[in-house]
Amino acid sequence: MDIVFIPIHEGGHLLFRFFGEFLAVAGGTLLQLGVPFLLAFYFMFHRQVQGAAFCIFFFFEQFLPIATYMADARAQVLPLLTVGDADYVIHDWEYLFSKFGVLDHDIQIAHAVRIIGWVGMVGTVLWMIRRSLQTERVPAKGAF
């Protein structure tokens, strides 16, 4: 499923490039997380619980590849993808962590992000299980 998010991530760089270099670099991750988040919001607004849960699950699932990319900030051994000029490729998280002065903590930050992803995914599944068990006892009218 992560392969689906690569064009979304790269599209975020293109979309946010009009707002300066910092947002152009951060825009990949912003759109990568923003798409499932906004879709979840749409489904919640329309009381489509399964669609919302699916999108929330994948919102948190995207924390895992993001954490892998973060952990690579200093080592830079992962292959980098780009849209446009292949001669000018920067590592998103090396750039962002350097800007914030936390590059030396890339592994620790990535570990925390990975934990948040797993907790969110497990929490989403538990929420759906709990909700389906409640629905079996008393049919709800599309309430979250």
ZICOR-V154998 format. One line per field, one symbol per residue. phi: phi as a letter, one per 30 degrees, with the letter a starting at -180 (. if undefined). psi: psi as a letter, one per 20 degrees, with the letter a starting at -180 (. if undefined). burial: 1 if it has 16 or more other C-alpha atoms within 10 Angstrom, else 0. A space follows every 10 residues. Layout:
# ZICOR-V154998
phi: ???
psi: ???
burial: ???
This chain:
# ZICOR-V154998
phi: .ddddddded ddddddddcj deddddeede dedddddddd deddechcdd dddeddeded dddddddddd dceddhcddc cacjdddccc dedddddddd ibedcedddd dddddedddd ddddddddde dddddddbdc cidd
psi: hhhhighggh hhgggiiijr gghgghhghg hhhhghghhg gghghjkngg gggghgghgh hihghghggg ijgghliqpq qrpcoihnpq oghggghghi kkhikggggh gggggggggg gghgghghgg ghhhhhgopq mjq.
burial: 0000111111 1111011000 0011111111 1111111111 1011000110 1111111111 1111111111 1111000000 0100000000 1111111000 0010011011 1011111101 1001100100 0000000000 0000
